[in-house]
Amino acid sequence: MFYGLTNKKIGFAVAFFIIMAVVFGWGYSIGERNNSLSELPPVQISGNATPEGIDFSPFWRAWSVLGEKFVPATSSQTVSDQDKVWGAIEGLAASYGDPYTVFFPPAESEIFESDINGNFEGVGMEIGIRDNVLTVVAPLKGTPAEKSGIESGDRILEIDNLPTSNMSIEEAVKRIRGKRGTKVVLTVVHEGGAGSLKISIERDVIDIPTIETDFVRKEGSQKSAGLLNNGIFVIRLFNFSANSANLFRAALREFVLSQSDKLIIDLRGNPGGYLEAAIDMASWFLPSGKAVVIEEYVPDMPQEIHRSKGFDIFNENLKLVILVNKGSASASEILAGALEEQGIATLVGEKTYGKGSVQELVKITPETSLKVTVAQWLTPNGKSISENGLTPNVEVKLMPEDIEAGKDPQMDKAVEILLGK
């Protein structure tokens, strides 16, 4: 993969964390683009370079004072000079005020790399920072988090009674994940809720489906109870994993063979994943060369436009609705935004999360790494995904009472639109 190199760029399609024992492949929402997308040029850095005009004497005075005067609370509390260096780099990264720009010292770097390589125990949800508060992007389908009542938009105030007010995403991940059968207690406030509540979640092995399809050929002949009728085909996409593009292609084949012209793509609660998967999926609906997403770097670098590969198998008879909500993030927003702005799809649901930045993972030493935000994603029309999210063409709320009653007004509205009611 990309961890043995110093300048491989990875697009964190969500750059949030799937709270598992580790975060796997698509998890941690890494949009791995090494195989097919162009990269930033290597950054030439001198290991001994000192920025001109910067006075480092306060740093060295603080180093000296701490070394001379600090008294540890316990005899086992020791800090090596190398630990001080790692701590200084962590502080430097934190000074940029970006929750996705993070330094990983040796132990954390090793955990991060093992996360990417695949371990599947935890509670199964994605978190981010919103308005400086640790927030749930989405609980993943069928996971302990979802079953315990965690909801998209929940603010996490405490983890095992430890306040999260000054806690980084990385530290939160470390505290929430754990071995199967162990428990973690989260103090959360539901979006719009009046007070906090404690939710105890038992960790488990996380097995997340990528895609589901439903189809009913005519009124009353449902494929299984509770699914749609009226000849509407539904693709429910739960993440943008390494193999989701192939699974999506198979689902589209099923849709084409059904001879239906009405399609719903359900991206609700989909926190993202591989950027390349989103581009592949959009390419089934867009002519070659049409913009899917724009990558905007620092001011002196030109934008990079990721364009449709031109699979483009549908004609003007296709009727397409995409369902989104506050748990739809990053790669979900890229796909939905591209198809809506290019006039292919109608968006129904609630405003999306709003996460569209790209991180590059740079090896600082063989044992440490720095994850740094290097670009922002814009829709084809130049709208910032991070700043604004996506506002649906038709906004429909899904209330707790709807869920309790087994109703889905968002899906109902999508059906109405496709049937022309």
C-alpha positions in Angstrom: 0.0 0.0 0.0 1.2 3.6 0.6 2.9 3.4 4.0 6.3 2.6 2.8 6.6 5.8 0.8 7.1 9.4 1.9 4.9 11.3 -0.5 2.0 9.0 -1.3 -1.2 10.9 -1.2 -4.4 9.5 0.2 -7.8 11.2 -0.1 -9.6 10.7 3.1 -13.1 10.4 1.7 -14.4 11.0 5.2 -11.2 11.2 7.2 -13.4 10.3 10.1 -12.8 7.0 11.9 -14.8 3.8 11.8 -14.7 3.0 15.5 -13.5 -0.6 15.3 -10.5 -2.3 16.8 -9.0 -0.9 13.7 -10.2 0.8 10.7 -10.0 -1.3 7.6 -9.4 -0.7 3.9 -12.1 1.8 3.2 -12.4 2.3 6.9 -11.0 5.5 8.3 -12.6 6.5 5.1 -9.4 6.6 3.2 -9.9 7.3 -0.5 -6.9 5.4 -1.8 -5.9 7.0 -5.1 -2.4 5.6 -5.6 -3.3 3.4 -8.6 -5.0 5.8 -10.9 -5.1 9.4 -9.8 -2.3 11.9 -10.2 -0.4 13.0 -7.2 1.1 16.1 -5.7 4.8 16.5 -6.6 7.2 15.3 -3.9 8.0 17.9 -1.3 11.7 18.5 -0.9 12.6 19.1 2.8 16.0 19.5 4.3 16.2 17.6 7.6 18.2 20.4 9.2 16.4 23.4 7.7 15.6 26.2 10.1 12.8 28.6 8.9 14.3 32.1 8.3 13.2 34.8 10.8 11.8 32.4 13.4 13.1 32.7 17.0 13.3 29.3 18.5 14.8 30.5 21.8 11.4 30.3 23.6 11.1 26.6 22.6 14.6 25.8 23.9 14.0 27.8 27.1 10.8 25.8 27.7 12.8 22.6 27.0 15.4 23.6 29.5 12.9 24.7 32.2 10.9 21.5 31.9 14.1 19.4 32.1 15.3 21.2 35.2 12.1 21.7 37.2 9.4 19.1 36.2 8.5 16.7 39.0 6.6 13.6 37.9 3.5 12.6 39.9 4.8 9.0 40.1 8.2 7.4 39.8 7.1 5.6 36.6 6.2 8.8 34.9 9.3 9.3 32.7 9.7 11.3 29.5 12.6 10.7 27.1 14.1 13.4 25.0 12.7 11.7 21.9 9.2 11.7 23.5 9.6 15.5 23.9 10.4 15.8 20.2 7.2 13.7 19.2 5.2 15.9 21.6 6.5 19.0 20.0 5.6 17.8 16.5 2.1 16.9 17.7 1.7 20.4 19.1 2.9 21.8 15.8 0.3 19.9 13.8 -2.4 20.8 16.3 -1.6 24.5 16.0 -3.1 24.5 12.5 -6.6 23.9 14.1 -7.5 21.2 11.6 -8.8 18.0 13.2 -7.6 15.9 10.3 -4.0 17.1 10.4 -2.3 14.8 12.9 1.1 13.5 13.8 1.5 9.9 14.7 4.4 9.0 17.1 5.7 5.4 16.8 3.1 3.6 18.8 0.2 5.5 17.2 1.7 5.1 13.7 1.9 1.4 14.2 -1.8 1.2 15.3 -2.9 3.4 12.4 -1.1 1.1 9.9 -2.6 -2.0 11.5 -6.0 -0.3 11.4 -5.7 0.1 7.6 -4.6 -3.5 7.1 -7.8 -4.8 8.7 -9.0 -5.7 12.1 -12.7 -5.8 12.7 -13.5 -5.4 16.4 -15.2 -2.4 17.9 -18.6 -0.6 18.0 -19.0 0.3 14.3 -19.5 4.0 13.8 -17.8 7.0 12.3 -16.9 10.2 14.1 -15.7 13.6 13.2 -15.4 17.1 14.7 -18.3 19.5 14.1 -18.3 22.9 15.7 -15.4 21.8 17.9 -17.5 18.9 19.3 -16.9 15.2 18.8 -19.8 14.1 16.7 -21.1 10.9 15.2 -21.2 11.0 11.4 -23.1 7.7 11.1 -23.5 4.4 13.0 -22.8 1.7 10.5 -25.6 -0.7 9.5 -26.0 -3.7 11.8 -23.2 -2.8 14.2 -23.4 -2.5 18.0 -23.4 1.3 17.8 -26.6 1.3 15.6 -28.3 -1.4 17.8 -27.5 0.5 20.9 -29.3 3.7 19.7 -26.4 5.8 18.5 -27.6 8.2 15.8 -26.1 10.4 13.1 -25.4 13.9 14.6 -25.1 12.6 18.2 -22.6 14.8 20.2 -20.3 12.7 22.3 -19.7 14.5 25.6 -17.8 11.7 27.5 -16.2 8.4 26.8 -16.2 6.2 29.9 -16.9 9.4 31.9 -13.9 11.1 30.5 -14.9 14.5 28.9 -14.2 14.9 25.2 -14.0 18.7 25.1 -10.3 18.7 24.3 -10.0 15.3 22.9 -8.6 14.6 19.4 -10.4 12.2 17.0 -7.4 9.9 17.3 -7.6 9.7 21.1 -11.4 9.2 20.9 -10.9 6.3 18.5 -8.3 4.8 20.8 -10.7 5.0 23.8 -13.8 3.8 22.0 -12.5 0.8 20.1 -11.5 -2.4 21.9 -11.8 -6.2 22.1 -15.0 -8.1 21.4 -17.1 -8.6 24.5 -15.8 -5.5 26.3 -18.0 -2.4 26.8 -17.6 1.3 26.4 -20.0 3.9 27.8 -20.7 7.0 25.8 -22.4 10.1 27.1 -24.2 11.6 24.1 -26.8 14.3 23.3 -29.1 13.4 20.4 -29.4 16.2 17.8 -32.3 18.3 19.0 -32.4 16.5 22.3 -32.9 18.3 25.6 -30.4 16.4 27.8 -27.6 13.9 27.7 -27.9 10.1 28.1 -25.4 7.4 28.7 -25.3 4.5 26.2 -23.4 1.3 27.0 -22.1 -0.5 23.9 -20.6 -3.9 23.8 -17.9 -4.2 21.3 -18.1 -6.9 18.7 -16.6 -8.1 15.4 -17.7 -5.6 12.7 -19.1 -7.1 9.5 -20.5 -4.3 7.4 -22.5 -5.0 4.2 -21.5 -2.8 1.2 -24.6 -2.9 -0.9 -28.2 -4.2 -1.0 -30.7 -4.1 -3.9 -34.5 -4.3 -3.8 -36.9 -4.6 -6.7 -40.6 -5.1 -7.1 -41.9 -5.7 -10.6 -45.5 -4.8 -10.0 -48.0 -3.9 -7.3 -48.3 -6.7 -4.8 -45.4 -8.8 -6.0 -42.8 -7.8 -3.5 -39.4 -9.5 -3.5 -39.7 -9.6 0.3 -42.0 -8.0 2.8 -41.6 -4.2 3.3 -39.9 -3.5 0.0 -41.0 -1.0 -2.6 -43.4 -1.7 -5.4 -44.4 0.1 -8.7 -41.3 -1.2 -10.5 -38.8 1.0 -8.7 -35.3 -0.4 -8.2 -33.4 0.5 -5.1 -29.7 0.3 -4.5 -28.7 0.9 -0.9 -25.0 1.7 -0.6 -23.5 1.6 2.9 -19.9 2.5 2.1 -17.4 3.2 -0.7 -15.2 0.2 -0.1 -12.4 -1.2 -2.3 -14.8 -3.5 -4.0 -18.0 -1.3 -3.9 -17.5 -0.2 -7.5 -17.7 -3.7 -8.8 -20.7 -4.5 -6.6 -22.4 -1.3 -7.8 -21.7 -2.4 -11.4 -23.4 -5.7 -10.6 -26.4 -3.9 -9.0 -26.7 -1.7 -12.1 -26.7 -4.8 -14.3 -29.5 -6.2 -12.2 -31.4 -2.9 -12.6 -30.9 -2.9 -16.4 -32.1 -6.5 -16.7 -35.2 -5.6 -14.7 -36.2 -3.3 -17.6 -37.2 -0.6 -15.1 -36.4 3.0 -15.8 -36.8 4.2 -12.2 -33.9 4.0 -9.8 -33.3 5.1 -6.2 -29.7 5.2 -4.8 -29.9 5.3 -1.0 -26.8 7.0 0.4 -28.3 7.8 3.9 -25.9 7.0 6.7 -23.1 6.3 4.1 -19.9 8.0 5.5 -17.8 7.6 2.4 -14.7 5.6 1.5 -12.6 5.4 -1.7 -12.7 8.4 -3.9 -12.0 6.2 -7.0 -15.2 4.2 -6.2 -17.3 7.4 -6.3 -15.7 8.4 -9.6 -16.4 4.9 -11.1 -20.0 5.0 -10.0 -20.6 8.5 -11.3 -19.1 7.4 -14.6 -22.0 5.0 -15.3 -24.3 8.0 -15.6 -22.0 10.7 -17.1 -20.4 11.1 -20.6 -16.6 10.9 -20.8 -14.9 14.1 -19.5 -17.8 15.4 -17.4 -16.5 16.7 -14.1 -17.2 14.5 -11.0 -15.3 16.4 -8.4 -12.7 19.2 -8.3 -9.7 19.0 -6.0 -8.5 22.5 -4.8 -4.9 22.8 -3.4 -3.0 25.7 -2.0 -3.4 29.0 -4.0 -0.3 28.6 -6.1 -1.3 25.1 -7.4 -3.8 24.5 -10.2 -7.0 22.7 -9.4 -7.3 19.0 -10.4 -10.6 18.0 -12.0 -11.5 14.3 -11.7 -13.7 13.5 -14.7 -16.1 10.7 -15.7 -14.6 7.7 -17.4 -17.6 7.7 -19.7 -19.3 4.4 -19.1 -22.5 6.3 -19.6 -25.0 3.5 -20.2 -28.2 5.3 -19.5 -30.3 7.6 -21.8 -32.7 10.4 -21.0 -35.4 8.0 -20.0 -33.7 7.2 -16.7 -35.5 8.6 -13.6 -33.1 8.8 -10.7 -33.5 9.9 -7.1 -30.7 9.9 -4.6 -31.5 9.8 -0.9 -29.2 11.6 1.5 -29.1 12.7 5.1 -26.8 14.1 7.7 -24.9 10.8 7.8 -24.1 11.1 4.1 -20.5 12.3 3.9 -17.6 12.8 1.6 -17.6 10.1 -1.2 -21.4 10.1 -0.8 -21.4 13.8 -1.2 -19.1 13.6 -4.2 -21.4 11.1 -6.0 -24.6 12.8 -5.1 -23.3 16.3 -5.9 -21.9 15.3 -9.3 -25.1 13.6 -10.5 -27.4 16.4 -9.2 -25.3 19.2 -10.6 -25.0 17.4 -14.0 -28.8 17.1 -14.2 -28.9 13.4 -13.8 -30.5 13.0 -10.3 -32.9 14.6 -7.8 -31.7 14.7 -4.2 -34.2 14.0 -1.5 -33.8 14.0 2.3 -31.8 16.1 4.6 -28.6 18.3 4.3 -25.5 16.2 4.2 -22.7 16.2 6.7 -20.2 18.4 4.7 -16.8 16.7 4.6 -14.6 17.1 1.7 -10.9 17.4 2.4 -7.9 15.4 1.2 -5.1 14.2 3.4 -1.6 13.1 2.5 0.3 10.6 4.7 4.0 11.5 5.0 6.6 9.4 6.7 8.6 11.7 9.0 10.8 8.8 10.2 10.5 5.1 9.5 8.5 4.8 12.7 6.4 8.0 12.6 4.0 9.7 10.1 2.2 12.9 9.6 -1.3 13.1 8.2 -1.9 16.6 6.7 -4.8 18.1 4.8 -3.5 19.1 1.4 -6.7 19.9 -0.6 -10.4 20.5 -0.5 -13.1 18.9 -2.6 -15.5 21.0 -4.6 -18.6 20.0 -6.6 -18.5 20.3 -10.4 -20.0 23.8 -10.0 -17.3 24.8 -7.6 -19.2 24.6 -4.3 -17.2 23.6 -1.2 -18.4 20.3 0.2 -16.7 20.9 3.5 -18.2 24.4 4.0 -21.7 23.7 2.8 -22.5 20.1 2.5 -25.3 19.3 0.0 -28.9 20.7 0.4 -31.4 18.3 -1.2 -33.7 19.5 -4.0 -36.5 18.2 -1.9 -36.0 18.4 1.9 -37.8 15.8 3.9 -37.2 15.1 7.6 -37.1 11.6 9.1 -38.4 12.0 12.7 -37.9 9.5 15.6 -41.6 8.9 15.6 -41.4 7.9 11.9 -38.8 5.3 12.7 -40.7 4.0 15.7 -43.8 3.6 13.5 -41.8 1.9 10.7 -42.4 4.8 8.3 -39.9 6.3 5.8 -41.2 9.6 4.5 -38.0 10.2 2.6 -38.4 7.0 0.6 -42.1 7.8 0.1 -41.2 11.2 -1.4 -38.6 9.5 -3.7 -41.3 7.1 -4.9 -43.8 10.0 -5.5 -41.2 11.8 -7.6 -40.4 8.8 -9.7 -44.1 8.0 -10.3 -44.8 11.6 -11.1 -47.4 12.0 -8.3 
